[in-house]
Amino acid sequence: MFKTPSNKPITALSLALAALLTTSCSSGSSTSSASSNTMSSYSNWVNSLSTTGYGVTQGSIFLFSNSDCPLFVGIFGSCFGNNPAAPYIIPQLPIESAFVDPYYAQQLIESTPNGTPTDIIFRLSDHDAMITLVAYPPKGAYFGYQSYVFSTESSNYTSSDPLQVLSPDPARYEIFGSIGNNINNTIIQNNYMTPWNGNMIMYITTSNKDLANDLISQATASGINPNSIFIESIGANVKTGNGREADDLVNLIRYAIPQDASAGNAWLNNVTNNVVVYKVSNPNLSVTKYPTNQYTSRIGTTELQLQTQLDELAGLLQAWLAAQTPSQTITSKTMEHTTIDINGIPHGLVGSDCIAKGTICAGDNQDTSTYAFSPKITLGESNTLFLAGVNHNVLNNSSYISLDVYNAADAAGVASSSQTTPNAVGFNSGVLTGSAQAVLEELNLYAQASPELKLALPNLYVTLVSKTCSTAPNYCINLNGNTLIPANTPINMYERSYIKPGTTTGANPNIMLFPRVIGSGV
């Protein structure tokens, strides 16, 4: 979720990075009985911590969908580039004694059924942890757990940067920068088991290694499988605490493209029983801080050999549009991408870069190629835009692709088209595969393609964006009647490509090709 960044060149990070702890803890028994693999058994254990010196308070869950954007636009002037293809499950921690920023966090306060005030914006001291229990949903293309520094005091920074953005609180910069790698379903599968369809996973977010170890020890002694526990460490680059001066945080849980849409929706409709969150505190424990998190080096399959064919495809679509609308100037631009890898370390829209510089990080997610985005475009009532790109799934650079359309005025996601790959996620969903040839055939352009382009078409896709979708409707994102885009409001588009198969993150963007946007006003 993010605001559209400027085109400022990406610079190297001066902050030294250390290792990220996102693997499961493996001490103790590696098996557990079926009766202990339930939400009640896990929540009972968390509540029992109150007898061992911990303060325990249950929070609540906010299920964010596209229709919630007006709330956030009203507070922040932005919906932060939410992914319209997937809702966000957002833990709301108990406020207790933590500072609540009156400029933006107070408007987001909600209460649990017991009347406990909670908020999606939260703070954690070195004696605190957020424990999130998840009964995993029906199988999907992706499930990720990620905490972010949401804002930080502007006085922490001695130098200015064009990407520094004041929050609604004029004393704080918006950061929205990840604190480390996502803990996604692939990491859980690699270190524990395939989690889908109700298996229990416990996430512990804390800055204190001693507190994490104590929680793991107590959970194991109570019969919780330690391999089901995953630590999200808050690194030393995050300013912890419950007071005004501390960084405030937000956590996003992403669940995308369920294999069975009705089963996935049923799980989401019962999300307050499937995801349960607590704040636990123990001031009597010693404090050993985690080091600053380092992001996983990304690898990939080069796509650069397809540049000539992608250019030809874009040229054919541009000429077709120009012939249909001779009074308009049809142009083509390559989407900007926002991260690069330097010596194996991601930079750009990467949390550690943004936290170090006090810059907006666009809700970065290193499980994607983070992100490719188009310029702002005013789409006429009868106009059509083409997106022509590389199907990263086919080239083994992603498990699923999401092409997303935004109200560019407030970065609100409004529509999307996605594609999964059965080789990676076990099922197929979407219409991007095969779309390049199919669209050329519908436009009577296939015969004009060179032999080289015809051979490359299985590796490419074409999507249309329109308010009429009278052309190639099976491959068109239809914006007709979308109330989230008022008349004459510009749009823009993002491409996300999640999880290179065989790895735990997105592919290396240095060797990927990003989509071309073709149309009037591009």
C-alpha positions, -999 to +999 in steps of 0.1 A: +000+000+000+017+032-010+018+067-024+032+070-059+069+079-054+088+105-075+113+095-101+143+104-079+172+081-087+178+053-062+209+058-040+229+033-019+221+029+017+247+041+042+233+021+071+250-012+078+226-042+077+227-074+099+209-107+097+171-110+097+156-137+120+125-149+101+130-186+105+110-208+128+124-218+162+133-255+163+138-263+199+116-288+217+093-314+202+087-313+164+052-328+167+020-319+184-014-336+189-043-327+168-061-312+198-033-286+203-035-274+166-065-252+174-071-216+180-085-223+214-054-242+225-031-214+213-052-186+228-056-204+261-018-206+263-014-168+256-040-160+283-021-183+307+009-160+305-008-137+329+000-162+356+038-161+348+045-124+351+031-111+318+005-085+312-018-099+285-044-079+266-063-091+235-066-067+206-089-069+175-088-072+137-096-047+110-104-062+076-095-036+050-110-037+015-111-011-014-143+004+000-124+015+031-102+039+011-123+070+018-117+066+055-079+067+050-080+093+023-099+115+047-071+112+073-040+109+052-050+122+018-040+088+004-050+051+005-013+042+002-016+023-031-036-006-016-035-038-037-071-040-051-066-077-058-065-086-021-079-074+012-056-066+041-060-082+075-047-056+100-041-064+136-053-037+160-033-037+192-046-026+226-036+010+233-030+006+270-004+033+281+010+039+246+009+073+230-018+077+203-010+104+178-039+129+178-034+139+142-041+105+127-041+076+151-070+087+173-094+086+143-086+049+139-094+038+175-118+009+178-128-012+207-129-050+213-162-066+224-149-062+259-144-024+254-106-024+252-095+005+229-074-007+200-057+008+170-040-003+138-012+022+146+007+010+176+040+012+195+060-015+213+086-011+239+115-036+245+094-053+271+064-058+247+055-083+220+026-086+196+014-122+193-007-129+163-024-163+161-036-174+126-057-204+117-045-205+081-070-199+054-079-221+024-051-225-001-042-193-019-015-179-041+001-159-012-001-152+025+023-128+041+029-112+076+048-079+076+053-051+101+062-015+091+075+016+107+046+038+099+060+072+111+089+086+129+098+120+144+112+143+118+137+157+143+156+123+140+170+135+106+196+162+101+194+162+063+165+167+039+154+145+011+128+150-017+111+117-006+106+129+030+069+133+035+053+149+065+025+129+081-007+146+092+013+153+124+037+180+112+064+168+136+066+133+120+076+118+087+055+091+070+078+061+065+056+031+059+088+011+056+091-027+063+112-037+093+125-068+074+114-096+052+079-108+051+071-141+069+052-156+040+036-190+034+067-203+016+089-195+046+065-214+068+063-244+044+101-245+042+106-244+079+076-262+093+048-275+071+023-265+045+001-243+066-031-240+045-066-250+055-066-243+093-032-252+105-021-229+134+008-205+131+020-181+158+038-149+149+057-130+176+068-094+168+093-080+193+126-061+196+137-082+226+154-116+219+151-125+256+114-120+256+110-140+224+130-169+238+110-169+271+077-170+251+090-199+230+101-218+261+068-213+278+048-223+247+069-254+242+064-264+279+027-260+274+025-283+244+026-258+216+047-270+187+077-246+186+081-251+149+047-233+145+062-202+161+078-175+138+096-145+152+094-112+134+123-093+150+122-055+153+157-044+145+179-018+161+171+007+134+136+011+148+131+035+177+111+014+202+090+026+231+054+035+240+059+073+242+055+101+216+092+099+206+090+063+195+084+051+160+049+039+155+041+007+137+015-010+116+012-046+105-003-059+073-014-095+067-020-102+030-041-131+017-043-132-021-061-153-048-076-182-030-080-214-050-116-216-040-130-181-039-161-190-019-140-208+007-116-179+009-144-154+013-160-176+041-126-175+059-124-137+056-160-133+068-150-152+099-116-134+102-120-123+138-121-159+148-094-170+124-069-143+134-065-133+170-040-107+183-026-099+217-001-074+233+019-091+260+044-073+283+069-084+309+090-056+325+110-081+346+128-097+317+163-086+306+166-069+272+188-082+243+180-061+212+179-077+178+203-062+152+190-043+122+174-067+098+190-075+065+169-084+034+173-116+015+193-114-017+171-119-047+178-141-077+160-144-110+158-157-146+169-130-170+141-115-192+163-090-210+164-112-242+127-103-247+132-066-250+131-065-288+099-086-289+082-065-262+090-034-281+075-048-312+044-059-294+040-024-279+045-009-314+018-030-330-007-020-302+003+017-305-002+017-343-036+000-339-048+026-313-035+054-335-055+041-364-086+039-343-083+074-329-065+095-355-073+128-336-053+116-305-016+113-299-009+077-288+023+072-269+040+043-251+060+044-218+077+018-198+066+015-162+091+027-136+104+002-112+113+011-077+140-012-064+173-025-075+197-050-061+232-037-053+257-064-044+229-087-035+210-063-012+177-046-023+177-008-023+152+019-032+117+013-018+131-009+009+123-004+045+158-001+059+167+026+033+136+046+041+140+043+079+176+054+076+167+085+055+133+094+068+117+089+034+083+074+023+087+037+014+054+030-002+045+001+020+073-019+004+071-056+001+102-075-010+081-106-017+074-088-050+097-071-075+084-039-056+067-024-077+064-011-113+041+019-118+028+039-147+025+077-151-008+093-143-033+091-172-067+107-178-087+079-194-115+092-217-150+077-216-144+058-249-106+054-247-086+022-243-052+017-227-030-013-234-005-029-210+020-051-226+045-070-204+064-101-197+046-129-180+070-134-152+052-166-141+061-183-173+098-174-169+098-187-133+102-153-118+069-152-099+041-173-085+014-148-093+011-114-110-013-086-101-020-058-125-037-030-105-056+002-115-056+032-091-074+064-086-042+084-090-055+114-071-055+095-038-036+062-045-067+041-041-068+007-057-100+002-077-096-028-100-072-055-110-063-085-131-042-114-117-025-146-129-012-175-108+010-203-120+000-239-111+037-250-110+042-227-080+009-224-062-008-256-073-037-240-092-042-217-121-063-185-120-064-155-143-064-146-180-029-132-186-014-165-199-020-166-236-034-131-237-007-116-260-015-138-289-052-138-282-054-100-282-033-097-314-056-122-331-088-102-320-072-070-333-062-087-366-026-079-358-012-115-355-002-117-391+018-085-388+040-100-360+075-111-369+085-148-365+105-138-335+076-121-318+053-150-326+078-174-308+080-150-278+042-144-274+037-173-248+061-153-226+042-120-229+008-107-219-016-079-230-042-063-208-066-036-218-081-009-195-113+008-205-147+021-194-164+003-222-143-029-229-158-032-263-124-045-276-111-079-265-134-079-235-120-112-220-087-094-215-100-060-204-102-044-169-136-027-170-138+006-151-174+014-161-194+026-132-165+023-107-175+049-080-139+050-067-129+069-098-149+101-102-152+116-136-120+132-150-099+117-122-066+104-135-056+068-131-023+049-129-013+013-128+010-010-109+024-044-116+032-067-087+049-100-092+051-122-061+076-149-050+100-164-074+094-202-072+121-219-052+129-188-032+112-169-004+111-134-020+104-117-053+128-121-082+158-098-088+144-067-106+178-060-122+172-086-148+134-083-153+115-063-179+086-041-168+054-034-187+047-009-214+016+014-211+002+024-245-025+050-250-036+086-252-022+109-226+005+084-214 
